[in-house]
Amino acid sequence: QVQLVESGGGLVQAGGPLRLSCVASGSTLSINRSGWYRRAPGKQRELVATITSGASTTYADSVKGRFTISSDYGKNKVYLRMNSLKPEDTAVYYCNAVTGWGAGSQTYWGQGTQVTVSS
Protein backbone atom coordinates (compact mmCIF):
# COMPACT_ATOMS: atom_id res chain seq x y z
CA GLN A 1 0.00 0.00 0.00
CA VAL A 2 1.12 3.51 -0.82
CA GLN A 3 -0.34 6.68 0.61
CA LEU A 4 0.05 9.98 -1.22
CA VAL A 5 -0.48 13.49 0.07
CA GLU A 6 -0.32 16.54 -2.18
CA SER A 7 0.36 20.12 -1.16
CA GLY A 8 1.19 23.46 -2.71
CA GLY A 9 -2.01 24.30 -4.50
CA GLY A 10 -3.61 27.70 -4.30
CA LEU A 11 -4.65 30.82 -6.15
CA VAL A 12 -2.18 32.41 -8.55
CA GLN A 13 -2.36 35.06 -11.23
CA ALA A 14 -1.95 34.13 -14.86
CA GLY A 15 1.71 34.03 -15.81
CA GLY A 16 2.80 33.17 -12.30
CA PRO A 17 4.50 30.06 -10.94
CA LEU A 18 3.45 27.44 -8.47
CA ARG A 19 5.07 24.27 -7.19
CA LEU A 20 3.14 21.21 -6.13
CA SER A 21 4.60 18.57 -3.86
CA CYS A 22 3.56 14.99 -3.25
CA VAL A 23 4.91 12.90 -0.41
CA ALA A 24 4.54 9.15 -0.44
CA SER A 25 4.49 6.77 2.50
CA GLY A 26 4.07 3.04 2.90
CA SER A 27 5.57 0.66 0.33
CA THR A 28 7.47 3.40 -1.45
CA LEU A 29 10.33 1.17 -2.61
CA SER A 30 7.92 -0.57 -4.95
CA ILE A 31 7.00 2.64 -6.81
CA ASN A 32 8.30 2.53 -10.38
CA ARG A 33 6.42 5.49 -11.78
CA SER A 34 4.86 8.65 -10.38
CA GLY A 35 2.80 11.30 -12.02
CA TRP A 36 0.53 14.28 -11.86
CA TYR A 37 -2.96 14.34 -13.30
CA ARG A 38 -5.61 17.03 -13.21
CA ARG A 39 -9.35 17.38 -13.47
CA ALA A 40 -10.83 20.67 -14.55
CA PRO A 41 -14.49 21.49 -13.83
CA GLY A 42 -16.74 19.58 -16.18
CA LYS A 43 -13.87 17.65 -17.74
CA GLN A 44 -12.32 14.23 -17.36
CA ARG A 45 -9.11 13.68 -15.48
CA GLU A 46 -6.11 14.04 -17.75
CA LEU A 47 -2.43 13.27 -17.61
CA VAL A 48 -0.13 16.20 -16.87
CA ALA A 49 3.30 14.60 -16.43
CA THR A 50 4.95 11.37 -15.34
CA ILE A 51 8.38 10.38 -14.13
CA THR A 52 9.83 6.91 -13.75
CA SER A 53 12.20 5.64 -11.11
CA GLY A 54 14.86 6.00 -13.80
CA ALA A 55 13.96 9.71 -14.17
CA SER A 56 12.38 9.41 -17.62
CA THR A 57 9.66 12.00 -18.02
CA THR A 58 6.61 12.56 -20.20
CA TYR A 59 4.38 15.61 -20.50
CA ALA A 60 1.03 16.50 -21.92
CA ASP A 61 1.40 18.71 -24.97
CA SER A 62 -0.52 21.46 -23.22
CA VAL A 63 2.13 21.83 -20.50
CA LYS A 64 5.37 21.10 -22.36
CA GLY A 65 7.88 23.85 -21.84
CA ARG A 66 5.95 25.28 -18.86
CA PHE A 67 5.77 22.44 -16.33
CA THR A 68 8.58 20.32 -14.94
CA ILE A 69 8.16 17.11 -13.00
CA SER A 70 10.95 15.97 -10.70
CA SER A 71 11.43 13.47 -7.94
CA ASP A 72 13.47 12.93 -4.85
CA TYR A 73 12.91 9.26 -4.21
CA GLY A 74 15.25 9.42 -1.24
CA LYS A 75 12.68 11.68 0.41
CA ASN A 76 9.74 9.92 -1.23
CA LYS A 77 8.68 13.15 -2.90
CA VAL A 78 7.56 14.14 -6.36
CA TYR A 79 7.24 17.74 -7.47
CA LEU A 80 5.50 19.62 -10.25
CA ARG A 81 6.95 23.00 -11.01
CA MET A 82 4.44 25.04 -12.99
CA ASN A 83 5.49 28.23 -14.76
CA SER A 84 3.59 30.63 -17.01
CA LEU A 85 0.30 29.42 -15.62
CA LYS A 86 -2.85 30.00 -17.65
CA PRO A 87 -6.49 30.14 -16.55
CA GLU A 88 -7.04 26.87 -18.40
CA ASP A 89 -4.61 25.21 -15.97
CA THR A 90 -7.22 25.65 -13.26
CA ALA A 91 -8.04 22.19 -11.93
CA VAL A 92 -7.68 19.80 -9.05
CA TYR A 93 -4.25 18.23 -9.36
CA TYR A 94 -3.73 14.64 -8.26
CA CYS A 95 -0.54 12.80 -7.47
CA ASN A 96 -0.31 9.25 -8.74
CA ALA A 97 2.02 6.33 -8.06
CA VAL A 98 2.27 2.97 -9.79
CA THR A 99 3.82 -0.14 -8.27
CA GLY A 100 4.58 -3.41 -9.94
CA TRP A 101 4.42 -4.19 -13.65
CA GLY A 102 1.83 -5.37 -16.13
CA ALA A 103 -1.09 -7.27 -14.69
CA GLY A 104 0.42 -7.04 -11.23
CA SER A 105 0.62 -3.28 -11.17
CA GLN A 106 -1.38 -1.15 -8.77
CA THR A 107 -2.19 2.52 -8.97
CA TYR A 108 -2.54 4.86 -6.04
CA TRP A 109 -3.95 8.38 -5.87
CA GLY A 110 -3.70 11.30 -3.53
CA GLN A 111 -6.68 13.35 -2.44
CA GLY A 112 -5.90 16.23 -4.79
CA THR A 113 -4.93 19.86 -4.40
CA GLN A 114 -6.80 22.76 -6.02
CA VAL A 115 -4.96 25.10 -8.38
CA THR A 116 -6.81 28.20 -9.48
CA VAL A 117 -5.31 30.59 -12.02
CA SER A 118 -6.94 33.99 -12.27
CA SER A 119 -6.83 36.03 -15.46
C-alpha positions in Angstrom: 0.0 0.0 0.0 1.1 3.5 -0.8 -0.3 6.7 0.6 0.0 10.0 -1.2 -0.5 13.5 0.1 -0.3 16.5 -2.2 0.4 20.1 -1.2 1.2 23.5 -2.7 -2.0 24.3 -4.5 -3.6 27.7 -4.3 -4.7 30.8 -6.2 -2.2 32.4 -8.5 -2.4 35.1 -11.2 -2.0 34.1 -14.9 1.7 34.0 -15.8 2.8 33.2 -12.3 4.5 30.1 -10.9 3.4 27.4 -8.5 5.1 24.3 -7.2 3.1 21.2 -6.1 4.6 18.6 -3.9 3.6 15.0 -3.2 4.9 12.9 -0.4 4.5 9.1 -0.4 4.5 6.8 2.5 4.1 3.0 2.9 5.6 0.7 0.3 7.5 3.4 -1.5 10.3 1.2 -2.6 7.9 -0.6 -4.9 7.0 2.6 -6.8 8.3 2.5 -10.4 6.4 5.5 -11.8 4.9 8.6 -10.4 2.8 11.3 -12.0 0.5 14.3 -11.9 -3.0 14.3 -13.3 -5.6 17.0 -13.2 -9.4 17.4 -13.5 -10.8 20.7 -14.6 -14.5 21.5 -13.8 -16.7 19.6 -16.2 -13.9 17.6 -17.7 -12.3 14.2 -17.4 -9.1 13.7 -15.5 -6.1 14.0 -17.7 -2.4 13.3 -17.6 -0.1 16.2 -16.9 3.3 14.6 -16.4 4.9 11.4 -15.3 8.4 10.4 -14.1 9.8 6.9 -13.8 12.2 5.6 -11.1 14.9 6.0 -13.8 14.0 9.7 -14.2 12.4 9.4 -17.6 9.7 12.0 -18.0 6.6 12.6 -20.2 4.4 15.6 -20.5 1.0 16.5 -21.9 1.4 18.7 -25.0 -0.5 21.5 -23.2 2.1 21.8 -20.5 5.4 21.1 -22.4 7.9 23.9 -21.8 5.9 25.3 -18.9 5.8 22.4 -16.3 8.6 20.3 -14.9 8.2 17.1 -13.0 11.0 16.0 -10.7 11.4 13.5 -7.9 13.5 12.9 -4.8 12.9 9.3 -4.2 15.3 9.4 -1.2 12.7 11.7 0.4 9.7 9.9 -1.2 8.7 13.1 -2.9 7.6 14.1 -6.4 7.2 17.7 -7.5 5.5 19.6 -10.2 6.9 23.0 -11.0 4.4 25.0 -13.0 5.5 28.2 -14.8 3.6 30.6 -17.0 0.3 29.4 -15.6 -2.9 30.0 -17.7 -6.5 30.1 -16.6 -7.0 26.9 -18.4 -4.6 25.2 -16.0 -7.2 25.6 -13.3 -8.0 22.2 -11.9 -7.7 19.8 -9.1 -4.2 18.2 -9.4 -3.7 14.6 -8.3 -0.5 12.8 -7.5 -0.3 9.3 -8.7 2.0 6.3 -8.1 2.3 3.0 -9.8 3.8 -0.1 -8.3 4.6 -3.4 -9.9 4.4 -4.2 -13.7 1.8 -5.4 -16.1 -1.1 -7.3 -14.7 0.4 -7.0 -11.2 0.6 -3.3 -11.2 -1.4 -1.1 -8.8 -2.2 2.5 -9.0 -2.5 4.9 -6.0 -4.0 8.4 -5.9 -3.7 11.3 -3.5 -6.7 13.4 -2.4 -5.9 16.2 -4.8 -4.9 19.9 -4.4 -6.8 22.8 -6.0 -5.0 25.1 -8.4 -6.8 28.2 -9.5 -5.3 30.6 -12.0 -6.9 34.0 -12.3 -6.8 36.0 -15.5 
